[in-house]
Amino acid sequence: MIRFEDVSKTYARGHQAALNDVNVEIDRGDFTFLVGASGSGKSTFLRLILREELATQGQVYVAGTSLSTISQNGLPRYRRSIGIVFQDFRLLPNKDVFANVAFAMQVIGRNRATIRETVPNVLEMVGLEGKAKRMPHELSGGEQQRVAIARAIVNKPSILLADEPTGNLDPATSVGIMNIMDRINQNGTTVVMATHDHEIVNSMRRRVIELRHGTVARDERAGEYTSLIPVVRPDGSRELRAADMKSTKPLDSSGFIPAFDSEGDEL
Ligand SMILES: Nc1ncnc2c1ncn2[C@@H]1O[C@H](COP(=O)(O)OP(=O)(O)OP(=O)(O)O)[C@@H](O)[C@H]1O
């Protein structure tokens, strides 16, 4: 569904690459978390999929099409196949909930009857039934994010991108948002979500791609926020420990021996 082939992205000549030789394939229907320190390239990864930016080197393919071949005229049509949700919601402040969602349908020319029928269904799906007439400032952060999600999916995109969608929300509200994202994914939408939220990544156990300085440092099915590496206990048995243990001395005070060599390969 989404394929990065030898992709590098440098924003300005002489600057360090934001992405550096990334090769990744995301299948249709996958739910993928993008994790990594601030500045590691997560938003850049999403912007390339949205074709807000072009790769400096390599190719990004979405549904078999190289994004570098899409003309300016073809861009709006391409972007219709993608929904996007941001940390800061980005609702239209002077429009009510219904109008915020309806707007996404109006701009692609859907007729009023279809809009009147579709918007209430999508609002119900995100748990906002009865709130159609509220203005954004009359909603909680979690409710505003639900509106943003409704707007992102109302045109049935095949891909949903989310850049820190729970970044402004408390843990309980975040769980509600993730339940919605999960349901959207179960209905067949491919989801790629950049996040710093340990708890969500660890509780959902989906694919985790970790970026470090613009390169893919880890790519795990059913992964955790922090990578786990094998260590050998003093009795010879093995267990998995968080990656910050990688700096563990050959025999540290806890008596654990790292089960990898100096190159980081498992022994
Ligand atoms: N428009 C831009 N112009 C120049 N450099 C940029 C631009 N956008 C991002 N960068 C640089 O590219 C690198 C990757 O940034 P990016 O926003 O992709 O990281 P991120 O992992 O999403 O970070 P965060 O978690 O803080 O959102 C950083 O060094 C950043 O300074």
The ligand as an SDF file (V2000), in Angstrom:
LIG
                    3D

 31 33  0  0  0  0  0  0  0  0999 V2000
   10.3100   22.5330    6.7540 N   0  0  0  0  0  0  0  0  0  0  0  0
   11.5240   22.1920    7.2360 C   0  0  0  0  0  0  0  0  0  0  0  0
   12.6380   22.8690    6.8470 N   0  0  0  0  0  0  0  0  0  0  0  0
   13.8770   22.5220    7.3010 C   0  0  0  0  0  0  0  0  0  0  0  0
   14.1020   21.4980    8.1490 N   0  0  0  0  0  0  0  0  0  0  0  0
   13.0290   20.8000    8.5730 C   0  0  0  0  0  0  0  0  0  0  0  0
   11.7030   21.0990    8.1490 C   0  0  0  0  0  0  0  0  0  0  0  0
   10.8450   20.2340    8.7330 N   0  0  0  0  0  0  0  0  0  0  0  0
   11.6070   19.4180    9.4930 C   0  0  0  0  0  0  0  0  0  0  0  0
   12.9190   19.7420    9.3950 N   0  0  0  0  0  0  0  0  0  0  0  0
   14.0470   19.0530   10.0630 C   0  0  0  0  0  0  0  0  0  0  0  0
   14.0000   17.6890    9.6920 O   0  0  0  0  0  0  0  0  0  0  0  0
   14.2810   16.8520   10.8110 C   0  0  0  0  0  0  0  0  0  0  0  0
   13.1280   15.8950   11.0510 C   0  0  0  0  0  0  0  0  0  0  0  0
   12.0000   16.6410   11.4710 O   0  0  0  0  0  0  0  0  0  0  0  0
   10.5540   15.9880   11.6810 P   0  0  0  0  0  0  0  0  0  0  0  0
    9.5920   17.0950   11.9210 O   0  0  0  0  0  0  0  0  0  0  0  0
   10.2570   15.0550   10.5750 O   0  0  0  0  0  0  0  0  0  0  0  0
   10.8060   15.1500   13.0320 O   0  0  0  0  0  0  0  0  0  0  0  0
    9.7740   14.4740   14.0360 P   0  0  0  0  0  0  0  0  0  0  0  0
   10.3240   13.1380   14.3550 O   0  0  0  0  0  0  0  0  0  0  0  0
    8.4000   14.5320   13.4820 O   0  0  0  0  0  0  0  0  0  0  0  0
    9.8670   15.3960   15.3220 O   0  0  0  0  0  0  0  0  0  0  0  0
    8.7540   15.7360   16.4630 P   0  0  0  0  0  0  0  0  0  0  0  0
    8.5810   14.4580   17.2430 O   0  0  0  0  0  0  0  0  0  0  0  0
    9.3980   16.8270   17.2550 O   0  0  0  0  0  0  0  0  0  0  0  0
    7.5000   16.1580   15.7490 O   0  0  0  0  0  0  0  0  0  0  0  0
   14.5740   17.7840   11.9750 C   0  0  0  0  0  0  0  0  0  0  0  0
   15.9830   17.9460   12.0530 O   0  0  0  0  0  0  0  0  0  0  0  0
   13.9060   19.0810   11.5710 C   0  0  0  0  0  0  0  0  0  0  0  0
   14.5800   20.1870   12.1230 O   0  0  0  0  0  0  0  0  0  0  0  0
  1  2  1  0
  2  3  1  0
  2  7  2  0
  3  4  2  0
  4  5  1  0
  5  6  2  0
  6  7  1  0
  6 10  1  0
  7  8  1  0
  8  9  2  0
  9 10  1  0
 10 11  1  0
 11 12  1  0
 11 30  1  0
 12 13  1  0
 13 14  1  0
 13 28  1  0
 14 15  1  0
 15 16  1  0
 16 17  2  0
 16 18  1  0
 16 19  1  0
 19 20  1  0
 20 21  2  0
 20 22  1  0
 20 23  1  0
 23 24  1  0
 24 25  2  0
 24 26  1  0
 24 27  1  0
 28 29  1  0
 28 30  1  0
 30 31  1  0
M  END
$$$$
